[in-house]
Amino acid sequence: MKVAPFLALGFAALASQQVHAASLDIKITNLTQGIYFTPLLIAAHSADTHLFMPGMTASTELQAMAEGGNIAGLASIIDAISGNKVENPAGGLLAPAQSTMSMLETSDANQYLSITAMMLPTNDGFVGLDSWMIPTMPGSYEIY
């Protein structure tokens, strides 16, 4: 399975920086018209970590998420590197045109944000944000 760049996610974050740690209010909106998102994983991590990389072969953990919606393996990767994470903020599927809000507290070394979720109904499609640098200026940011 190859990872293809595809993002249908609305994102807004409000950052408040203290040295490098941040409190992020994250709103994720499913912008599709007929695709559901399985449980989301929102993660903050260091620059040398990637949950996925467009064009590269998928890890076993990424395959489990993209093929079955199982975020446990990716969450374990974040735990192993002392990352910060929020698992399943929508409490299940995120329907088309629906949003979910979540708070993510990051620690000093975790300055990059990644988000993943499987798309339903697909057999291995997913949406994701890969290693986006968290801004150091407090404010609101949107990524589409």
N, C-alpha and C positions, 0 to 999 in steps of 0.2 A: 504494500500500500504506500503510495506517495502522498505527501501532504501538499495540498493545493491552497493558494491564498484565496480565501473567501470569507468575507466578514459582513454580516447583516446585523450588527449590534449597535445600538445607540448607547453612549457612555457619557456620564457626567461625574466629575469628582470635585470635591471641595477639599483642598489640602491646607493643612495648618502645620507648618514646619517648626520643629524644635531640633536644632542641629541638622540631622538627617532623618529623624523619626517623623512620622506623619500620621494624622488621623484623617482618613478618607471616607467621605460619604459617597457611595457609588450607586448610581441608578443605571440599570441595564434594561433596555427596551428591545423587545423582539420586533424588528421592523419588517418582518416577512408578512406575506398574506395567507400562507397556508402551511407553514412549517412550525413545528413545536421545538423547543429546546429542552433537552433532558437536564438533570441537575447540573447547575453551573459550578465551576471552580474558579474562584477569584484568588489570586496569589501575588504576594510581593516577595521579591527575591533579589539576589545580587546580580551583577552584570554578566557573570559567567554561567548563568543557568538559563536554559530554554526548555519549556514544556514541549515545544515543537519548533521546527524551522521549515518555512515554506520550501518546497522542492527537495527536501531530504526524506529518507526512509523513516517511517514512523517507529517509535519505540513500542515495546510490548504494552506499556502503560497507556500510551496514546491510542494504540489500537483498541484496547479494552474500552476506552471512553468513546472513541469514534464509531465502534461497531456495536456497542451494547449500552452506552450511557454510564458506564461504571467509572467514577472519578476517584475511587479508592487508591489506585496505583499512582496516579498523578499527585494526589494529596500526600501519599507516603514520600514521594520525591521531595516535596516542599518541606515536610517534617524533617527529613534527613539532612537538609541543608540549612536548618534553622530559619526557614522562611515563615512568612505570616500568611494565613489563608482564611477564607470563608467558604464553606462547602454548602451547596444547595440553598442559597438565600431565598429562592422562590418557594421552597417547600415542596418540590416536585417539578412538574413540567411548567415551562413558561410559554403560554399560548401566544399566537400571533397578535400583535398590537398591544400586548400586555407588558407591564414593567415590574421590576422588583428593586427594592432599595436595600442597601447593606452598608454597614460600617466596617472598615478595615483599619486596624491599628498596625502600623509598620514599625520595625525596629531600625536602628541606625544603618546597618549594612544593606537593608532591603529597599533599594531605590528604584526597582523595575517592577512593572505590573504586567501580569499575564492573566487571561481569561479564556476558559474553554467550556464547550458544551456540545453534545451530539445534536444533530438535527433529525427530527422525525417527520415524515417517514423517509428515511434514507437507510442504506445498509452500512455506510461508513463515512457519511459526510458530517463535518462539524464546523462550528464557528469558533473563532479565537482571536485573541489579541496577544501578540508575542513580544514580551520584553520591552514594553513602552516605558520610557524613563518618566518617573513621577516628577512633575514640576516642583521646583523649590519655592515658587511664589504662590502664596495663598490665592485662591480664586476658583472659578468654575471653568471646566474644560469639557469639550465634547469631541468624541471620535466616532466617525461613521465608517 
